[in-house]
Amino acid sequence: MDVDTAQAGSDIRFEQNGSLALITLERTKSLNALTIAMRASLAAWFSNFSRDPNVYAVVIASGSPRAFSAGSDVREVVSLGQTDLIAARQTFQDEYALNWRLECFSKPTVSLIDGMVMGGGVGISLYGTHRVAGEGYRFAMPETKIGLFPDVGVCHVLARMPDRIGVYLGLTGRMIGRADAYALGLVTHCIDQSRFGEIVAGLADTQPVDPLLDARHVDPGVGEHVALREVIARCFSASDVVQIIARLEAETGPRQEWARETAAELKARSPLSLCVTLRHIQNSAAWDLRGVLEADYRLACHFLEGHDFYEGVRAAVIEKDNAPKWQPAWVHDVTAAMVDAYTAAESEHFWELPTRAEMQAARA
């Protein structure tokens, strides 16, 4: 089958294969950490795909066996934040606009995910019509470790997960495999990576997407967190982070060690990030995805103006000493007024996305 190829540098590639638009993330040495340029290419391509009658479906895949995408290139964002705050804000705005574009895109979009998918990588895969998990699939939103918050609209999903597992995932940033992800609706199908080529070939031949994927889906088995649901619900149903940690530390019985380890991990995260994240998840339960993304932008602007995001990236990514000096240093020092200042709907950082009807009317 003839393939026409157009490239956007060496980090991301687009191929027109029959009726399929195939996008491959190729920044493999950086685990496909998404740059500003990569996201700009995605936004432009999806705008074109919506108008192209020759495109039946879109696939987003990875050229790396280790990762779909480890998230956004936070070095790039931090560098911008330190030199050009307006440009840094625009970076977040463009990212969330891309997430919304993918949500409103009307053609079948299939993400083929094997290896880790985190942060910004979740943002470019979660809103497609179909999300396929290979056997190596690992999902995480680890932003509280770098002084940020789970963004890209994911708190809309976390807020709706059962048994407070969304709060647990958002605060701890812990990874889950495909069995848990399938049970929670993060993925639609579980198909081993060795069969991804069959999916690409079938969509290039304009085969109906649901039968194509359904025929290859395998039972992922029981998730790692099924046995933890009860303790997660009990501990993470507290109304504030201080009480969540207290409940974990007070846990007895067979889950005591797990609870103590989880409490210790939370204490190592940015206290401000934890408290803002919990409030954002709580608020997101009442909002649609558009509202969550608009709130994400307000929060991101505040974090760009603060201390912990830069300190977290320094400690975890740049210098890698894993010894961040958070401000405030302890979760009990984070006041309600601090959290209110970040999460208030009335903000100088107001931003409004087009409605879904407006996006689809414009075939954006």
N, C-alpha and C positions, 0 to 999 in steps of 0.2 A: 504494500500500500504506500502511495506517495505521501511523503511528509514534508511540509513546508515549515522551516524553522526561523524564528525571530528571537534574538537574544537581547537581554538587558544587562550587558556586562557579563561577568562570569558567575554572578551570584544567584541568578534566577533565569530560567529558560522557559520559553513558550514554544510549543509545537502545535501546528494544525494537523491532526491525524484523522482523515476522513471527516466525520461529523463531530469529532471530539476536539476540544481545546485542552491540551495537556500542559499544565504548569508544573515545573520541577524546581524545587529549592536546591541550589547547588553550592551554598556557602558551607561546605561540609566541614572544613577545618574549625569553624566556629559553631558547629552543631546547628547550622542554619539560623543563627541569631539574626533577626530581621533588621535590616538597615532602613533608613528613611527612603533611600532610592528603591529598595525592593518593594516596599509598600506602595510607593508612587507607581511603580510598574503594574502592580496588582490592580490598583484603582483604575488606571487607564485601560488595562486589558478588559476588566469586567464591564466597564462602560461600553467598550466596543463589542464584547460578546453579546450583550443584551440586544444589540441592534443587528447582529449578523445572522441572517437566516440559515447560514451554513453550519452554525454551531448548535448542536443538539444538547450537548452536556459539557461540563467542565470538570476536570480532575485536577486536584492539587496533590502532589506527591513529593517525596524527598529523594535526593540522590545519595543520602547518607544511610548506612545500615544502623547507625547508632541513635539517630534522632529524626523526628519529623521537624521539630523546631524547638530550640531551648528558650525561645522567647524573643524579646526585642533586644537590640544591641544597647544595653544600658550605658556602656562607656560613651557611646555617641551622644546619648541624651544628656548625661551628666556633663559632658564637655560643653554642650550647647547651653545648658542651664547656668554654667559658670561664666559664660562669655556673652551670651545673647538670649536673655530670658524670653523675649518675645518669640524668637525662633523656636525655643524649646517648648513653649506653650503650643505653638502651631504644630509641632511634631505630634503631641498628644491629640490635638484636635483632628489632625489628618488621620491618625490611626483609628480613632473612634468613628470617624466618618466612613472609613473603609469597612469597619465591622458592621455598621448599619447598611452600607451598600451591599455587603454579602448577605445580610439578613433579608433584604428586599429584592435580591436578584431572583428572577422568576424561572430560570431554567435549572434542570438537575445539576447539582454540584456535589461531587463526591470527593471527600478527603481520604486518602489512603495513608493511614498513620501506623508506623511501626517505630519502636523506640520512644524516647521521651517527647512529650508535647507539653509545653509550659508557657505561661504568660502570653506574649503576643502570638505565639504559635497556636494557642487555644483560640485567640481572637480571629485567626484566618481560617479556622477549621470548624469551629463549633456551630456556625450559623448556616452551613450548607445543608442541603436537603438530606444528605447521607454521609455518615461518618463511619469509616471502616477501620476496625482495630486489628492489627496484626498481633502475633503472639508476644511480641516484645513491647507492646503498648504500655506506656507509663505516663499518667496524667498528674500534674501538680501545678499549683499556683503559689509559688514560694515568696511572694513579694514582701511579706512582713519581715523576712530575713534581711532584706536590703532597704528597709525603712520606707517602703511604699505600701500599696494596698492592692488586693486583687482587682484588676481593672478590666478593660476590654469587654465590659458588660457582663462578666461572668457572675457577679453577685446576683443578677436576675435569676440565674440558675441555682446558685448556692442557696439562696433564700427559700427555694421551693423543694429542696431535698428533704426526705423524711428523716426523722430521728436525730435532727440537728447535725447530721453529718456534713452539711454544707458549711455550717459554722466551724466545725472541726477542721475541714479541709482549708477553709479560708484563713483561719488563724494559724494553724501549724504549718501549712504548706507541704504536708506530707504527700507522698506519691501513692497512687492506687493503680492497680493493673486493670486489664480489660474486663475481667469478670465483674468487678465492682463498678467499673464505668458503664458497662452494659446494663447492669441492674439499676443504675441511677439515671440512665437515659443520656449519658454523655456521648455514647456511640450507638449507632443503629444496627451495626452488624459486626460480627467477629469472623474474620476470614484470614487465614494464615498468609504471611507475606509472599510465599511462593506462588500464590494464585492472583496476586495483584496484576500481573501481566494479562491474565485472562479478562479481568475487568476492563482494563484499558482497551484491549482488542474488541471486546463486545460493545463498548460504548462508541468506539470509532466506527463500528458497523451499525450504529443506531439501534442496538438492541434495547428493549425496554429495561429501564434501570432496576426496578424493583424485582422482577423475576431473576434478573442476572445476579443480583446480590443475594437474594433469598436462597437461591439454589446452592450457594457456596458458604452460607453462614454455618458456623459450628457452635455447639453449646460451649460457652466458656467455663462452665463449672461454677462452683461456689466461690464467691469473692473472699478476699483476705479479711474484710471488715465485717462480715456477717456476724461473727462471734463477738464483735466489739460494739454492735449497735446499741445494746442496752446501756453500757457504761458511757458511751458517747452521748446518748440522749440524756442521761442523768447528769453528767458533768457539764455539758455544753448548753444546757437549757437555762443556766444562770443568766441573769440580766446584764451582768458586767464582767469584765475580764478578771478583776480581782476575785470575784466569787467563783469563776470557772477554775482558776488555779487552785483556790482553796478546796473546792470539791474534789479536784484531781488528787491533791495531796492528802485528803482525808479518806480516799478510797481504800477499802480493805478487801480481802478475799483474793480470788484467782487473778483479778485484773490489777492488783495493787502495783506491781512492778511496771506494767505498761502505763498506768496512770501517773506514777512518779516520773517516769522518763518523759512523758508528754508535758507535764508541768515544768520540768527542767528546760525542755525545748522552748516553751512559751516564754520563760523568763529570759532566754537569750535573744528573743526577737525584740524589735523596736517597740517599746511600750506605747508610744503614740500611734504607731501603725496598727497595733493590735486593737486599741480602743476605737480608733476611727473605722477600722475594718468591721468590727462587730456592729457598730452603729449603722454603717453603710449596708450591711447585710440585712439588718432589721428593717431599715427604711425601704430597701429594694423589694421587700415582700409586697408592697403596695403599688409598685411602679411597673409599667411595661418596659421592654428592653430599651426603647428610645429614651425614656425618662432616666433609666439607669446610666446609659452612656452619657447623657447630658450632665448627670451628677458626677460621673467619673471625671469629666473634664474639670469641673469645679475643684474636685479633690486634688487632681493632678497639679493644677496651678498652685494650690496651697503647698503641696509637698515640694514643688520646685522652689518655692520661696522660703522653705524651712531648712532644717539642718540634717535630719535623719536620713533622707534619701541619698545625699552626697556621702555621708559617713558610712552608710550601709554598703554602697557600691564600692567605696574605697576598701573597706574591710573584707568584703567577700569576693570582689572581682579584680580590683586593681592591685592593691598591696597584698591581699590574701592573708592577712594576719589573723582574721576571724576574731578580732578584738574590738568591735565597734564601741564607741563611747556615745551612747544615746542621750538625747535631751528631750524630756526628762529621762533619768537613768532607770527609774523603777515604775512599774505599772501603777502603784498606789499614789504616785505623784502626778499622774495625768488627771486633770480636773475635767469636770463636765463642761466647763466654759471653753477649755481647749478643744474638746471634741466638737462642741457647738460651732466654734469658729471655722472649723474645716467643713462641717456637714450642713451648714445652714443653706436653705434653698435660696435665700436672698444673698446674692454674692456679686461682687464686682466682676467676677469671671462668668457672667451669664453667656450661655451659648445654646442655640436651638437648632436641632436637626430638622430637615424636611420631614413631613409625615410620610408614612408608608405609601399612601395614595399619591402623594406628590412625587415620590421617587419612582413609582411604577408608571405613573402618567408620563414622566419624562424619560422612561426607559433607561434610568440611570444605573 
